[in-house]
Amino acid sequence: MTFIDYYKILGIDKAASPADIKKAYRKLARKHHPDLNPNDKEAIKTFQKINEANEVLSDPEKRKKYDKHGENWQHAEEYEKARQNKPRSSNTGGQRFSGAQAEGDFSDFFSSMFGGGGGSRQVKYRGEDLNAELQLELIEAYKTHKQTLTVNGKSIRITIPAGIENGQTIKIQGHGGQGANGGPNGDLFISFSIANHSMFKRLGNNLYAFVDLDLYVAVLGGEITLETLNGKVKLKVKPETQNGSRVKLKGKGFPVYKCDGQFGDLLVTYSIKIPTQLNEKQRELFTELSLSEQQ
C-alpha cells in the first residue's frame, strides 16, 4: 500500500494552519463536487481523495499521528503497541470519522493507518454561492419595491431598498446552490446596475440637474416648475440670475440607503436660453437696452 501525501492533495504545506486547510479543502471540494461534475468518474475519485485528506488533516489527533509516522505508517501500530507494552489488537476500527465517504470509499492507506471508515457519517457540504446582476432604472432605485428573479430555474421575490447604488451587491442568504448531504444552501449575491437618467445625474445621495432658464425670467426673476423623481416642485428664480448659477434644494435628492426619511440634496444649475428669431420691435428694445448700458 502506497503512502499518500495528503498535504500535496490539498495543495498546502505541512505548516498549514487549520484555517488554511479548511480554505484549501472548500475550494477543491466545490470544484470537484459530483453535483457540479455529473458523470465524471475522475472528478468523483478526486473528490474522494480530497475528502480523505481533509478527514485526516482537519482532525488534530489524526494529523498528529499522520505527521509523526508519515511514510513509516506501516510499522506505526507495532511501534505504538510495543512502546505501551500492550499486545496488539486485531481490531483497529473503533474510531468514528466524519468523512464524506461511506465505508469502503477510503483508501487502503487510510484504513490501515486509522482503522477504516467504520461507523462514518456523511459530512454536510454547504451549497455553492451564486451571483446575479439586476438592472434598474434610476426611478426604480428611488423607491423601495419588490421584484421577482429567476435563478437556477427558481423564482425568488426580493425587496430592493430605496437608495440602492450602482454596482452595489446584496446577499440573499440561503438562495444559492443546494447543499449536499443535508448541508445548508449557499447564498445568492445580487449586483445592481442602475441606468443613467436623461435629466438627473446621481453622485452618492445627491442629484444634479441642468435646467434651461428663459432669459426674461433670469433677468426679471419669477417662478418655474421643476420635475423631480418625487413629483413636481415650484422654484423661485431671483432677478438677474446668471448663467451657470446653482441652487440647492435640500432633501430633494436621493434617499439614503436603509435610512428612512433621509435624503440627499438636488442641485440645479441654470442654463440661460438666448432668444432667437427676434422681431423688429424686440431688436429695437435690445438695442435700446444695450445703448443704455454703455452710457
Backbone as numpy.savetxt, mean C-alpha at the origin, in Angstrom:
# Nx Ny Nz CAx CAy CAz Cx Cy Cz
22.38 -40.99 3.44 21.54 -39.79 3.44 22.42 -38.54 3.44
22.18 -37.67 2.52 23.03 -36.51 2.31 22.67 -35.38 3.27
23.69 -34.71 3.75 23.49 -33.53 4.60 22.80 -32.44 3.79
21.83 -31.77 4.40 21.08 -30.71 3.73 21.42 -29.38 4.41
21.83 -28.41 3.60 22.19 -27.09 4.13 20.94 -26.21 4.14
20.31 -26.14 5.31 19.08 -25.36 5.42 19.32 -23.86 5.25
20.48 -23.41 5.65 20.79 -21.98 5.48 20.85 -21.62 4.00
21.43 -22.50 3.23 21.55 -22.27 1.79 20.17 -22.28 1.13
19.30 -23.15 1.58 17.95 -23.25 1.02 17.20 -21.93 1.20
17.37 -21.32 2.38 16.68 -20.05 2.64 17.47 -18.83 2.17
18.70 -19.07 1.70 19.50 -17.97 1.18 20.01 -17.04 2.26
20.33 -17.58 3.43 20.83 -16.77 4.54 22.12 -17.39 5.07
22.82 -16.65 5.93 24.03 -17.21 6.53 23.75 -17.67 7.95
24.74 -18.29 8.57 24.54 -18.89 9.89 24.35 -17.85 10.99
24.70 -16.61 10.71 24.53 -15.55 11.71 23.14 -14.90 11.63
22.29 -15.42 10.77 20.97 -14.82 10.56 20.16 -14.79 11.85
19.47 -13.69 12.08 18.62 -13.55 13.26 17.28 -14.23 12.99
16.49 -14.47 14.04 15.14 -15.03 13.83 14.31 -14.20 12.87
14.47 -12.89 12.93 13.71 -12.01 12.01 14.18 -12.22 10.58
15.50 -12.41 10.38 16.03 -12.66 9.04 15.49 -13.97 8.48
15.42 -14.98 9.35 14.90 -16.29 8.93 13.44 -16.18 8.53
12.68 -15.49 9.35 11.25 -15.33 9.08 11.01 -14.58 7.77
11.79 -13.52 7.55 11.65 -12.72 6.33 11.99 -13.53 5.09
13.12 -14.26 5.16 13.55 -15.08 4.02 12.54 -16.18 3.73
12.04 -16.79 4.79 11.08 -17.88 4.62 9.79 -17.38 3.97
9.26 -16.28 4.47 7.99 -15.75 3.92 8.13 -15.39 2.44
9.26 -14.79 2.11 9.48 -14.38 0.72 9.50 -15.59 -0.21
10.24 -16.63 0.20 10.35 -17.83 -0.64 9.06 -18.64 -0.64
8.39 -18.71 0.51 7.15 -19.48 0.60 6.08 -18.90 -0.30
6.00 -17.58 -0.35 5.01 -16.95 -1.22 5.34 -17.20 -2.70
6.62 -17.15 -3.01 7.04 -17.34 -4.40 6.74 -18.75 -4.89
6.96 -19.75 -4.03 6.84 -21.14 -4.46 5.57 -21.81 -3.93
4.65 -21.03 -3.38 3.43 -21.62 -2.82 2.66 -22.38 -3.90
2.19 -23.58 -3.60 1.46 -24.39 -4.59 0.25 -23.68 -5.18
-0.40 -22.81 -4.38 -1.57 -22.10 -4.90 -1.20 -21.15 -6.03
0.05 -20.66 -6.00 0.50 -19.73 -7.03 1.22 -20.45 -8.17
1.50 -21.74 -7.97 2.19 -22.52 -8.99 1.47 -23.86 -9.21
0.22 -23.79 -9.65 -0.55 -25.02 -9.82 0.09 -25.96 -10.86
0.08 -27.23 -10.51 0.60 -28.28 -11.41 2.10 -28.18 -11.67
2.80 -27.44 -10.83 4.25 -27.31 -10.96 4.90 -28.18 -9.89
5.36 -29.35 -10.28 5.92 -30.31 -9.32 7.20 -29.79 -8.68
8.02 -29.10 -9.48 9.27 -28.56 -8.95 9.00 -27.51 -7.87
7.96 -26.69 -8.10 7.60 -25.67 -7.11 7.16 -26.33 -5.81
6.44 -27.43 -5.92 5.97 -28.15 -4.73 7.16 -28.71 -3.95
8.12 -29.29 -4.68 9.32 -29.83 -4.02 10.11 -28.72 -3.32
10.26 -27.60 -4.04 10.99 -26.47 -3.46 10.26 -25.95 -2.23
8.95 -25.89 -2.32 8.13 -25.42 -1.21 8.33 -26.30 0.03
8.41 -27.61 -0.19 8.61 -28.54 0.92 10.00 -28.35 1.55
11.00 -28.13 0.70 12.36 -27.89 1.22 12.40 -26.62 2.06
11.73 -25.59 1.56 11.70 -24.31 2.28 11.04 -24.48 3.64
9.94 -25.23 3.66 9.24 -25.45 4.92 10.08 -26.28 5.89
10.79 -27.25 5.35 11.62 -28.08 6.21 12.75 -27.24 6.81
13.37 -26.39 5.99 14.43 -25.52 6.48 13.91 -24.59 7.56
12.73 -24.03 7.33 12.13 -23.14 8.32 11.75 -23.88 9.59
11.29 -25.12 9.43 10.92 -25.96 10.57 12.09 -26.10 11.54
13.29 -26.22 11.01 14.47 -26.42 11.84 15.01 -25.08 12.35
15.23 -24.14 11.44 15.94 -22.92 11.81 15.09 -21.94 12.62
13.77 -22.04 12.53 12.92 -21.14 13.30 12.69 -21.66 14.72
13.07 -22.89 14.98 12.94 -23.48 16.31 14.30 -23.43 17.00
14.45 -22.68 18.09 15.77 -22.53 18.73 16.43 -23.86 19.10
15.66 -24.83 19.60 16.24 -26.11 20.01 16.73 -26.91 18.80
15.88 -26.97 17.76 16.27 -27.70 16.55 17.47 -27.04 15.87
17.45 -25.72 15.85 18.56 -25.00 15.20 19.86 -25.24 15.96
19.77 -25.24 17.30 20.95 -25.49 18.11 21.53 -26.87 17.83
20.66 -27.86 17.73 21.10 -29.22 17.45 21.69 -29.32 16.05
21.03 -28.68 15.10 21.49 -28.69 13.71 22.86 -28.01 13.59
23.00 -26.83 14.21 24.27 -26.10 14.16 25.40 -26.88 14.84
25.03 -27.56 15.89 26.05 -28.26 16.68 26.62 -29.46 15.94
25.75 -30.22 15.31 26.19 -31.48 14.71 26.47 -31.36 13.21
25.74 -30.50 12.52 26.00 -30.26 11.11 26.18 -31.53 10.30
27.28 -31.61 9.58 27.53 -32.77 8.71 27.78 -34.05 9.51
28.00 -33.92 10.82 28.23 -35.09 11.67 26.93 -35.59 12.30
25.82 -35.18 11.69 24.52 -35.51 12.26 24.29 -37.02 12.41
24.93 -37.83 11.53 24.69 -39.28 11.57 25.14 -39.90 12.88
26.11 -39.25 13.53 26.63 -39.80 14.78 26.18 -38.98 15.98
25.28 -38.05 15.75 24.87 -37.15 16.81 24.14 -37.88 17.93
23.23 -38.77 17.54 22.44 -39.47 18.55 23.33 -40.34 19.43
24.28 -41.05 18.78 25.17 -41.91 19.54 26.00 -41.08 20.53
26.47 -39.93 20.05 27.30 -39.07 20.90 26.50 -38.58 22.10
25.26 -38.11 21.83 24.44 -37.58 22.90 24.11 -38.65 23.93
23.78 -39.83 23.45 23.42 -40.91 24.38 24.61 -41.36 25.21
25.77 -41.44 24.56 26.96 -41.86 25.27 27.35 -40.83 26.32
27.22 -39.58 25.95 27.59 -38.51 26.88 26.70 -38.51 28.10
25.45 -38.82 27.91 24.50 -38.86 29.02 24.49 -40.21 29.73
25.31 -41.16 29.19 25.44 -42.49 29.79 24.09 -43.19 29.88
23.33 -43.04 28.80 22.03 -43.70 28.74 22.00 -44.58 27.52
21.26 -45.71 27.60 21.12 -46.56 26.43 20.32 -45.84 25.35
20.69 -46.08 24.08 20.01 -45.43 22.97 18.65 -46.03 22.74
17.66 -45.20 22.62 16.31 -45.66 22.36 16.09 -45.77 20.87
15.32 -46.76 20.48 15.04 -46.94 19.05 13.93 -46.03 18.56
13.22 -45.40 19.49 12.11 -44.54 19.08 12.52 -43.09 19.29
12.68 -42.36 18.21 13.07 -40.94 18.30 11.97 -40.03 17.80
10.78 -40.57 17.78 9.69 -39.78 17.18 8.80 -39.12 18.20
9.29 -38.82 19.37 8.43 -38.27 20.40 8.17 -36.79 20.28
8.90 -36.06 19.44 8.72 -34.62 19.34 7.61 -34.30 18.35
7.02 -33.11 18.55 5.98 -32.64 17.63 6.49 -31.38 16.96
6.27 -31.31 15.69 6.74 -30.16 14.92 5.58 -29.46 14.25
5.81 -28.18 13.95 4.75 -27.40 13.30 5.08 -27.22 11.83
5.42 -28.27 11.16 5.78 -28.17 9.75 4.57 -28.09 8.86
4.81 -27.66 7.60 3.71 -27.55 6.66 3.40 -28.90 6.04
4.33 -29.86 6.12 4.13 -31.14 5.48 3.50 -32.14 6.44
2.87 -33.11 5.88 2.39 -34.23 6.68 3.54 -35.20 6.85
3.35 -36.20 7.72 4.41 -37.17 7.92 4.73 -37.86 6.60
5.99 -38.03 6.32 6.40 -38.65 5.06 6.88 -37.63 4.06
6.54 -36.35 4.28 6.98 -35.29 3.37 8.31 -34.70 3.79
8.80 -35.07 4.96 10.11 -34.60 5.40 11.19 -35.45 4.75
12.36 -34.84 4.57 13.48 -35.58 3.99 13.97 -36.63 4.98
14.72 -37.61 4.44 15.31 -38.64 5.31 16.26 -38.00 6.31
16.96 -36.97 5.88 17.89 -36.27 6.76 17.14 -35.71 7.97
16.01 -35.05 7.71 15.21 -34.46 8.78 14.69 -35.54 9.72
14.14 -36.60 9.13 13.57 -37.66 9.94 14.61 -38.31 10.83
15.82 -38.53 10.30 16.87 -39.17 11.08 17.40 -38.26 12.18
17.51 -36.98 11.88 18.11 -36.07 12.85 17.13 -35.61 13.92
15.85 -35.45 13.52 14.88 -34.88 14.45 13.75 -35.82 14.81
13.85 -37.05 14.40 12.84 -38.00 14.83 11.61 -38.04 13.96
11.68 -37.51 12.76 10.54 -37.61 11.85 9.50 -36.55 12.11
8.44 -36.58 11.30 7.39 -35.57 11.41 6.15 -36.11 12.07
6.29 -37.19 12.84 5.12 -37.77 13.46 4.38 -36.77 14.31
3.08 -36.75 14.16 2.24 -35.85 14.95 2.32 -34.42 14.49
2.89 -34.17 13.33 3.03 -32.79 12.89 1.68 -32.21 12.52
1.58 -30.91 12.62 0.36 -30.23 12.21 0.71 -29.23 11.12
-0.26 -28.89 10.31 0.00 -27.98 9.21 0.17 -26.56 9.71
1.11 -25.85 9.10 1.32 -24.45 9.44 0.30 -23.58 8.70
-0.18 -22.57 9.36 -1.11 -21.65 8.72 -0.31 -20.58 7.98
-0.64 -20.40 6.70 0.08 -19.42 5.88 -0.82 -18.24 5.57
-0.28 -17.06 5.79 -1.01 -15.84 5.48 -1.12 -15.68 3.97
-2.27 -15.20 3.52 -2.47 -15.01 2.09 -1.63 -13.87 1.54
-1.51 -13.84 0.23 -0.69 -12.83 -0.44 -1.39 -11.47 -0.40
-0.61 -10.40 -0.21 -1.14 -9.05 -0.31 -1.39 -8.71 -1.77
-2.47 -8.00 -2.04 -2.83 -7.62 -3.40 -2.81 -6.10 -3.54
-2.55 -5.64 -4.75 -2.51 -4.21 -5.04 -3.48 -3.87 -6.17
-4.14 -2.73 -6.03 -5.08 -2.28 -7.05 -4.99 -0.76 -7.15
-5.40 -0.24 -8.30 -5.42 1.22 -8.51 -6.84 1.65 -8.81
-7.26 2.75 -8.19 -8.60 3.29 -8.41 -8.48 4.74 -8.87
-9.11 5.04 -10.00 -9.07 6.39 -10.54 -10.31 7.17 -10.09
-10.08 8.41 -9.66 -11.17 9.27 -9.18 -11.09 10.64 -9.86
-12.25 11.27 -10.02 -12.28 12.67 -10.39 -12.09 13.50 -9.12
-11.61 14.73 -9.28 -11.36 15.57 -8.11 -12.62 15.76 -7.28
-13.76 15.92 -7.95 -15.03 16.12 -7.24 -15.40 14.88 -6.43
-14.98 13.69 -6.91 -15.27 12.46 -6.17 -14.42 12.38 -4.90
-13.18 12.86 -5.00 -12.30 12.83 -3.83 -12.69 13.89 -2.81
-13.58 14.81 -3.22 -13.99 15.90 -2.34 -14.96 15.43 -1.26
-15.72 14.38 -1.56 -16.74 13.93 -0.62 -16.52 12.46 -0.25
-16.85 12.13 0.99 -16.83 10.73 1.42 -17.91 9.97 0.66
-17.53 8.87 0.05 -18.51 8.10 -0.72 -18.09 6.63 -0.78
-18.96 5.82 -1.29 -18.70 4.38 -1.39 -18.53 4.00 -2.86
-17.66 3.04 -3.10 -17.48 2.48 -4.43 -17.32 0.97 -4.33
-17.69 0.28 -5.40 -17.55 -1.17 -5.44 -16.43 -1.54 -6.40
-15.48 -2.33 -5.91 -14.36 -2.80 -6.72 -14.50 -4.29 -6.95
-13.94 -4.76 -8.05 -13.87 -6.19 -8.31 -12.40 -6.60 -8.28
-12.05 -7.42 -7.29 -10.67 -7.88 -7.12 -10.68 -9.40 -7.04
-9.92 -10.02 -7.96 -9.86 -11.49 -8.01 -11.25 -12.11 -8.15
-12.11 -11.43 -8.93 -13.44 -11.96 -9.17 -14.43 -11.70 -8.06
-14.00 -11.01 -7.01 -14.89 -10.73 -5.88 -15.20 -9.24 -5.82
-16.45 -8.91 -5.51 -16.86 -7.52 -5.38 -16.63 -7.04 -3.95
-15.97 -5.92 -3.83 -15.67 -5.35 -2.52 -16.20 -3.92 -2.49
-17.03 -3.63 -1.53 -17.58 -2.28 -1.39 -16.79 -1.55 -0.31
-16.19 -0.43 -0.68 -15.34 0.30 0.26 -15.84 1.73 0.42
-15.49 2.31 1.55 -15.78 3.72 1.82 -14.51 4.53 1.59
-14.60 5.54 0.74 -13.45 6.39 0.43 -13.63 7.71 1.18
-12.76 7.99 2.15 -12.91 9.22 2.94 -12.64 10.46 2.09
-13.35 11.53 2.38 -13.10 12.80 1.71 -11.67 13.25 1.98
-11.06 13.87 0.98 -9.71 14.39 1.15 -8.61 13.43 0.75
-8.98 12.27 0.20 -7.96 11.32 -0.26 -7.06 12.02 -1.28
-5.76 11.75 -1.22 -4.82 12.45 -2.10 -4.38 11.59 -3.27
-3.95 12.26 -4.32 -3.42 11.57 -5.49 -2.17 10.80 -5.09
-2.12 9.51 -5.42 -0.98 8.67 -5.07 -1.08 8.03 -3.70
-2.08 8.41 -2.91 -2.22 7.84 -1.57 -2.66 6.38 -1.65
-2.20 5.57 -0.71 -2.55 4.16 -0.66 -3.23 3.85 0.67
-4.33 3.13 0.61 -5.01 2.71 1.84 -5.05 1.19 1.87
-5.13 0.65 3.07 -5.13 -0.81 3.25 -6.52 -1.28 3.65
-7.01 -2.29 2.93 -8.27 -2.95 3.29 -7.89 -4.30 3.86
-7.95 -4.42 5.16 -7.45 -5.61 5.83 -8.30 -6.84 5.50
-7.60 -7.93 5.20 -8.27 -9.21 5.01 -8.90 -9.42 3.65
-8.70 -8.49 2.72 -9.30 -8.62 1.38 -8.25 -8.93 0.31
-7.11 -9.46 0.73 -6.09 -9.89 -0.22 -6.28 -11.35 -0.58
-5.17 -12.03 -0.91 -5.25 -13.44 -1.28 -5.67 -14.30 -0.09
-6.28 -15.42 -0.42 -6.78 -16.31 0.63 -5.63 -17.03 1.33
-5.73 -17.15 2.65 -4.72 -17.85 3.41 -4.78 -19.35 3.17
-3.68 -20.02 3.48 -3.62 -21.47 3.30 -3.63 -22.17 4.65
-4.22 -23.34 4.67 -4.30 -24.16 5.89 -4.96 -23.41 7.04
-5.96 -22.60 6.70 -6.68 -21.88 7.74 -6.01 -20.60 8.18
-4.95 -20.20 7.49 -4.26 -18.96 7.83 -5.07 -17.74 7.42
-4.71 -16.56 7.93 -5.47 -15.34 7.62 -5.26 -14.92 6.17
-6.24 -14.21 5.65 -6.11 -13.65 4.31 -5.10 -12.51 4.32
-4.53 -12.23 3.16 -3.66 -11.08 3.02 -4.49 -9.81 2.98
-3.83 -8.69 2.77 -4.52 -7.39 2.72 -4.56 -6.87 1.29
-5.49 -5.97 1.06 -5.62 -5.31 -0.23 -5.16 -3.87 -0.09
-4.20 -3.46 -0.92 -3.69 -2.10 -0.92 -4.19 -1.37 -2.16
-4.92 -0.29 -1.94 -5.51 0.46 -3.06 -4.82 1.81 -3.18
-4.24 2.07 -4.36 -3.61 3.36 -4.65 -4.59 4.20 -5.47
-4.65 5.48 -5.17 -5.61 6.36 -5.83 -4.93 7.28 -6.83
-5.53 7.35 -8.00 -5.07 8.25 -9.05 -6.18 9.26 -9.29
-5.93 10.52 -8.94 -6.97 11.56 -9.01 -6.68 12.48 -10.19
-7.64 12.56 -11.09 -7.48 13.32 -12.33 -7.45 14.82 -12.05
-6.78 15.56 -12.93 -6.77 17.02 -12.83 -8.15 17.58 -13.13
-8.43 18.75 -12.58 -9.71 19.42 -12.79 -9.51 20.57 -13.76
-10.52 20.83 -14.56 -10.38 21.87 -15.59 -10.26 23.27 -14.99
-10.81 23.47 -13.78 -10.81 24.81 -13.20 -9.89 24.93 -11.99
-9.78 23.86 -11.21 -9.05 23.93 -9.95 -7.79 23.09 -9.99
-6.75 23.62 -9.34 -5.53 22.87 -9.13 -5.39 22.63 -7.64
-5.12 21.40 -7.28 -5.02 21.06 -5.86 -3.57 20.90 -5.43
-3.21 21.56 -4.34 -1.91 21.40 -3.71 -2.16 21.18 -2.22
-1.98 19.95 -1.78 -2.31 19.64 -0.39 -3.80 19.79 -0.17
-4.17 20.61 0.80 -5.60 20.83 1.08 -6.10 22.14 0.48
-5.24 22.87 -0.22 -5.65 24.13 -0.84 -6.00 23.92 -2.31
-6.92 24.73 -2.77 -7.30 24.74 -4.18 -6.90 26.09 -4.78
-6.48 26.04 -6.04 -6.07 27.25 -6.75 -6.87 27.36 -8.04
-7.32 28.60 -8.33 -8.12 28.82 -9.53 -7.78 30.17 -10.15
-7.84 30.23 -11.49 -7.70 31.48 -12.23 -9.08 31.88 -12.73
-9.46 33.10 -12.43 -10.81 33.57 -12.78 -10.68 34.81 -13.67
-11.36 34.76 -14.82 -11.39 35.93 -15.70 -12.26 37.02 -15.08
-11.73 38.24 -15.08 -12.45 39.36 -14.48 -12.65 40.45 -15.52
-13.87 40.89 -15.67 -14.20 41.94 -16.62 -13.47 43.23 -16.26
-12.97 43.92 -17.27 -12.20 45.14 -17.03 -13.00 46.15 -16.23
-14.25 46.30 -16.53 -15.06 47.33 -15.88 -15.28 46.99 -14.41
-15.43 45.69 -14.12 -15.57 45.27 -12.72 -14.26 45.48 -12.00
-13.14 45.19 -12.68 -11.83 45.37 -12.06 -11.59 46.84 -11.72
-12.03 47.75 -12.60 -11.79 49.17 -12.38 -12.77 49.75 -11.36
-14.04 49.41 -11.50 -15.08 50.04 -10.68 -15.45 49.23 -9.44
-15.04 47.96 -9.43 -15.44 47.10 -8.33 -16.80 46.49 -8.61
-17.17 45.51 -7.84 -18.46 44.86 -8.06 -18.51 43.51 -7.38
-19.33 42.65 -7.93 -19.55 41.32 -7.34 -19.62 40.28 -8.45
-18.97 39.14 -8.24 -19.01 38.05 -9.21 -19.48 36.77 -8.52
-19.98 35.84 -9.31 -20.38 34.53 -8.80 -19.34 33.51 -9.21
-18.86 32.77 -8.24 -17.78 31.82 -8.48 -18.23 30.40 -8.19
-17.96 29.50 -9.13 -18.26 28.07 -8.93 -17.16 27.45 -8.07
-17.55 26.70 -7.06 -16.59 25.94 -6.25 -17.01 24.47 -6.28
-16.20 23.61 -5.68 -16.55 22.19 -5.62 -17.71 21.93 -4.68
-18.09 22.97 -3.93 -19.20 22.81 -2.98 -20.31 23.81 -3.27
-20.49 24.14 -4.55 -21.55 25.05 -4.93 -21.04 26.44 -5.29
-21.97 27.35 -5.53 -21.63 28.71 -5.96 -21.47 29.63 -4.75
-20.53 30.58 -4.88 -20.35 31.61 -3.85 -20.24 32.96 -4.54
-20.69 34.00 -3.82 -20.57 35.35 -4.33 -19.32 36.00 -3.75
-18.59 36.68 -4.61 -17.30 37.24 -4.23 -17.26 38.72 -4.59
-16.98 39.55 -3.59 -16.88 40.99 -3.84 -15.51 41.34 -4.41
-15.51 42.20 -5.43 -14.27 42.64 -6.08 -14.04 44.10 -5.73
-12.86 44.39 -5.22 -12.54 45.77 -4.85 -12.29 46.62 -6.09
-12.63 47.91 -6.03 -12.29 48.80 -7.16 -10.78 48.83 -7.41
-10.41 49.02 -8.64 -9.02 49.13 -9.06 -8.22 47.85 -8.78
-8.89 46.73 -8.94 -8.21 45.44 -8.78 -7.23 45.24 -9.93
-6.02 44.85 -9.61 -4.98 44.69 -10.61 -4.98 43.26 -11.18
-4.47 43.17 -12.43 -4.33 41.86 -13.06 -3.32 41.02 -12.26
-3.67 39.77 -12.00 -2.79 38.89 -11.23 -3.03 38.96 -9.74
-3.96 39.82 -9.31 -4.25 39.90 -7.88 -4.82 38.58 -7.39
-4.52 38.25 -6.14 -4.99 36.99 -5.56 -5.78 37.24 -4.28
-6.89 36.54 -4.16 -7.70 36.62 -2.95 -7.86 35.22 -2.37
-7.98 35.15 -1.06 -8.11 33.85 -0.39 -9.52 33.69 0.19
-10.14 32.59 -0.12 -11.43 32.24 0.45 -11.18 31.15 1.49
-11.13 31.58 2.74 -10.77 30.66 3.82 -11.84 29.58 3.99
-11.35 28.32 4.09 -12.25 27.20 4.33 -13.02 26.73 3.11
-12.68 27.27 1.93 -13.37 26.87 0.70 -12.50 25.95 -0.16
-11.44 25.42 0.44 -10.57 24.51 -0.30 -10.99 23.07 -0.14
-10.01 22.16 -0.07 -10.29 20.73 -0.04 -10.42 20.25 1.40
-11.30 19.28 1.65 -11.42 18.74 3.00 -10.14 18.06 3.45
-9.83 18.19 4.74 -8.65 17.54 5.30 -8.98 16.08 5.55
-8.10 15.19 5.10 -8.34 13.74 5.17 -8.61 13.29 6.61
-9.78 12.67 6.78 -10.21 12.11 8.07 -10.25 13.14 9.20
-10.51 14.38 8.85 -10.69 15.44 9.85 -11.99 16.16 9.53
-13.08 15.67 10.10 -14.40 16.21 9.78 -14.47 17.70 10.07
-15.02 18.44 9.11 -15.24 19.86 9.29 -14.04 20.74 9.04
-12.89 20.15 8.70 -11.69 20.95 8.43 -11.43 21.00 6.93
-11.18 22.21 6.44 -10.94 22.42 5.01 -9.74 23.33 4.80
-9.12 23.16 3.64 -8.09 24.09 3.22 -8.73 25.34 2.67
-7.95 26.16 1.99 -8.45 27.42 1.44 -8.53 27.37 -0.08
-9.31 28.27 -0.63 -9.39 28.44 -2.08 -8.73 29.77 -2.42
-7.70 29.73 -3.24 -6.97 30.94 -3.63 -7.28 31.25 -5.09
-7.86 32.43 -5.29 -8.33 32.85 -6.61 -7.42 33.94 -7.16
-6.90 33.71 -8.36 -6.07 34.72 -9.04 -6.87 35.31 -10.19
-6.93 36.66 -10.22 -7.72 37.34 -11.25 -6.91 37.53 -12.53
-7.56 37.25 -13.63 -7.00 37.53 -14.95 -7.96 38.48 -15.66
-7.53 39.75 -15.78 -8.43 40.78 -16.29 -8.54 40.69 -17.81
-9.78 40.67 -18.28 -10.05 40.59 -19.72 -10.06 41.99 -20.34
-9.31 42.13 -21.39 -9.29 43.40 -22.13 -10.41 43.34 -23.17
-11.31 44.35 -23.19 -12.43 44.32 -24.15 -11.93 44.42 -25.59
-12.62 43.76 -26.48 -12.29 43.77 -27.91 -13.49 44.27 -28.71
-13.24 44.56 -29.98 -14.28 45.02 -30.88 -15.03 46.24 -30.32
-14.26 47.23 -29.88 -14.85 48.45 -29.32 -15.57 49.24 -30.42
-16.68 49.87 -30.05 -17.35 50.77 -31.01 -16.72 52.16 -30.90
-17.16 53.06 -31.74 -16.55 54.38 -31.81 -16.69 55.14 -30.50
-17.86 55.04 -29.89 -18.10 55.75 -28.64 -17.16 55.25 -27.53
-16.98 53.92 -27.49 -16.10 53.33 -26.47 -14.66 53.75 -26.68
-14.25 53.81 -27.94 -12.90 54.24 -28.23 -12.68 55.68 -27.77
-13.67 56.53 -28.01 -13.57 57.93 -27.62 -13.42 58.05 -26.11
-14.18 57.22 -25.37 -14.12 57.26 -23.91 -12.76 56.80 -23.40
-12.21 55.77 -24.00 -10.89 55.30 -23.58 -9.81 56.32 -23.93
-9.98 56.96 -25.06 -9.02 57.99 -25.46 -9.07 59.16 -24.49
-10.31 59.57 -24.16 -10.48 60.66 -23.20 -9.86 60.30 -21.85
-10.07 59.06 -21.43 -9.51 58.61 -20.15 -7.99 58.59 -20.20
-7.45 58.17 -21.33 -6.00 58.11 -21.49 -5.39 59.51 -21.43
-6.04 60.47 -22.11 -5.52 61.83 -22.11 -5.57 62.45 -20.71
-6.63 62.12 -19.96 -6.75 62.67 -18.61 -5.67 62.11 -17.70
-5.28 60.86 -17.93 -4.25 60.25 -17.11 -2.88 60.89 -17.40
-2.70 61.43 -18.62 -1.42 62.01 -18.98 -1.26 63.44 -18.49
-2.35 64.04 -18.11 -2.29 65.44 -17.66 -1.84 65.56 -16.20
